């Protein structure tokens, strides 16, 4: 890929990061203020040079556990006290839940490589991972512990035609029925912090 391709990819990464970051910050605020949790962001929400919250100009990539044999991408937040335990919290913002027409049910998903990466972090740290899904078109925020997400799922799909609903066509995605995820909050509770 030439220099032009690198610039386009970097721009798309920053755009995608900024889109998700809005709710990463809002969920962190909600956990701390409404749920009494103590929250440690896995990166600086202000960007690297003290910019505004949500600024992504200085962010080069995902936060990492750096190890001798391999680096591991860590979830967005480390939270103490929510759900009566210590948890890594990964916030996934999506435009909409996918309507699976054959069964007329809503589904959501996550790249398998990310799931397995978070599983490695949970094992290495001894701290479970909880994934929170925020869909722009839904009134509630849903989530589940990673152990359930890994053991469950209605299907693993490799989308056939480009990026659809935020799903990268080159990656296998684990899908779950939206209604099987736990209601974590009403979106309006978290939107207060957006």
N, C-alpha and C positions, 0 to 999 in steps of 0.2 A: 504494500500500500504506500503510495507516495505521500509527500508532505500534506497535500491538500486533503487526502483521505484521513490523515491523523487529526487535522484541524476539525474536520466534520465530526469524527468520532468523539473528540474531546468536547466539542460544543454540545453534541447530543447527550453525552454523559452528564455534563453540568446541568442541562435542561432537565434530564430525568432525576438527577440528584435533588435539584431545587424543588421539583414537583413532590417528591416523597418527603423531603426535609420538613415541609410545612406541618405535616401531621406527626413527624417524629418529635418535633419541638412541642406541639400541642399535647401529645400523649404524655410526654415527660412532665409538662406543667400539670396536667390533670392528675397523674399519679402522685406527684408531690403535694399538690394543694388540696385535692378533693379526696384522695385515698390515703393520705398520711404516709406515703412512701418516701424513702430517701432515694434519689435518682442520680446516678453517675452516667452522663452521656459518654458514649464510646469515642467521641470526637468533640471538638470545640464547635458549638453551634454558631459562634460568632465568625467563623472563618479563621484563618491563621493569623491575621494582623489586627484583631480587635474590631472587625467590621460589625455590621448589624447582624442580629440573630437571623439565621437562615442563609446568610451570605455563603456562597460556595466557591468564590473565586480562588481561594488558596487550597482547596481540597483536591489532592492528587488522586485519591482512590479510597477504598474502604478501609476502616480501622482494622488493625491486625494484631494477633498474638504472634510475636516473633519467636520462632523456635529453631533449634539446631537442625532438625530434619526437614521441617516445612513451616511456612507461615500459615496462619488460620485467620480467615475473616471472622470477626466477632459481631454479634448482634448490636443493635443501635444503643441500647441502654442496659445498665446494670441497676436493678431496683431491689431495695431492701424494704420489707414490710408489706408489700402488696400481696394479697392472697396468703398472708401469714407465712411468707417465706422469702428467701433470696432468689431472684430470678434474673436471667438475661431476658430482655424483651426486644423482639424484632418487630418493627412496625412496617407493614406493607400497605401502601396506598395504591388503589387501583381505580380506574375510571368507572368500571362497572363490573358487577358479577356477570358471568357468562350464562346465557339461557341455553340449557341443553334441551333442544327441541324435542328429541325423541321421547323423553320422559317428562317434558315440561317442568323442569326444575332448575333452580339457579345453582351454579357451581363457581368455585374460586380455586385458584391454584398457586403453586410456587415451584420454581425450578428445582429439580431433584438435586443438582449439584449444590445449591444453597442449603437445602435440607440436610444433606450429608455433611456439609461443612459445619453447620451449627451443631450437628450431633458430635463431631470431633471436639468442638469447643466445650460442649456440655461434659463430655467424658474427661477432657483435660483439666477443666476447672472444678468439676464436681458440682456445678450449679446448673439446674435445669433451664431450658429455653422455653419461653412462651411466645407464640407468634400472634400478633394482633393484625387483623385485616380491616382497613378502612376503605370502604367503597364510596366514591362520590355520589352514586345514585341510590344509596340505601340510607335509612334512618337510624340504623343501629351499627355498632362496631362489634365485630365478632373475633373470637380467638380460641386457641387450644394450645395445650402443652405439646412440645415437639415430639415427645414419645408417642402420643396419640396420633399425631399427624404422620409419623413414619410408619406406624402399624396400620393405619387406616387409608382411606382414599378409595374413590370409586374407579379411578383409572389413571394410568400414566399415558400422557399423550405427547406426540411429537407433531406439533402443528405443521400443516403442509404448505401453507401459503403466507409467507412473510410474517411480520409482526402484527398480531391481532390481539386487541385488548391488553396490550402490554406484555404479551407472551412472545418471547423470542423464538422464532421458527427453528433455530438451530439447537434448541435445548429441550430436553424431555421435562415435562411439567406434571407434577402430581396434582390431581384434582380431587376436591371434596365437595359434598353437598353443602350448600351454604347453611341450610337450616340445622345441620348437625354440629356446627360450630357454636360455642357458648356465646351468649350475648354478654359482652364485657361492659358496654355502656350504650346510652343513646348518643348518637352522633352530636346532637345539640349540646350535650354536656362537655364534649371535647372541643366543639367549634368555638366555645367561649375563648379558648386560648389561641385561636388561629389569627 
